[in-house]
Amino acid sequence: MSGTPSISVILCTFNPHLEILSWGLDCLESQQPPPGGYEVVVVDNCSDPPLEEAALRNGRRLDLRVVREPRLGLTHARCRGIRETRSPLLVFVDDDIGLDPDYLVNASRIACEEPAIGHYGGAARPRLDVPASPWQLQLFSYLGIRDHGSQPVTSLSDPWGKSDPIGAGMVCRREVAEEFVRFVCTTPEAARLGRSGTELLSGEDTLIARTAQRIGYACSYQPSLRLVHHIEAPRLRFRSMARLLAGHGRSYVVLDRVLGHPPRRYSLPGRAARLAWRLLYHCARRGPRAGVVAWCWDWGFFRESADGRR
């Protein structure tokens, strides 16, 4: 494609399941082309073996290229993708995401019609290898599965609200993305956010949302943006879900620190009492299995709060 496309899709991956990645690329190939066209930039974040561009193309009619980021971590990979692209609008996808065919067209339309919105996303539904148990379904929001209904939700200042997009399928304007890169470069601890190998931290998507609001843009939930998140069976196991929730709790503390809001400190007896009370609360509300997993968020929060990095 000649010239700069109007949208760059940045797909960050680390040792992907190739069949699922291929499904996601097929979904990208099936996109209704937005005005100005789109490109796909795959950021290979230390995969072993490295991903080959020719294998990913595999006859697909995609404007696709592979770049490599040697520093392990999703935040580093997202920053590399931002640096490697020049489009005014960026769409971030993971290696287990399938965008609905009208996703990019709608993302482009929203950018034109809503100039005050700088960072936005939509609804995500699951694609499962095996049926989920009732206790697992209670925790799907932590896996990036959400649907806030048929009406947009937009906010200039509401932290942790429905207007914050999830990482999968999030769309942002270049000004927001470049400010995010500058922040990460000047705040080293910010690079801890996001998955890094077997570390299951998150929060880099929320940091982009806070970045957008700090430079005057609103964040928004847009129901016309819809995608599918493939969830492999091992991710639904009790241990995997517990590790994921603990990572979310730790990420909350790291994010607050990098934004200049260190968490409240608790004494050791205070932490123990709080954790005991939260365990009882979660189990009473969700039942024993989902309750213990949900409590792991609190355990991760207090673990990170007690860390020496302040």
Order of alpha helices (4+ residues) and beta strands (2+ residues): beta-alpha-beta-alpha-beta-alpha-beta-beta-alpha-beta-alpha-beta-beta-alpha-alpha-beta-alpha-alpha-alpha
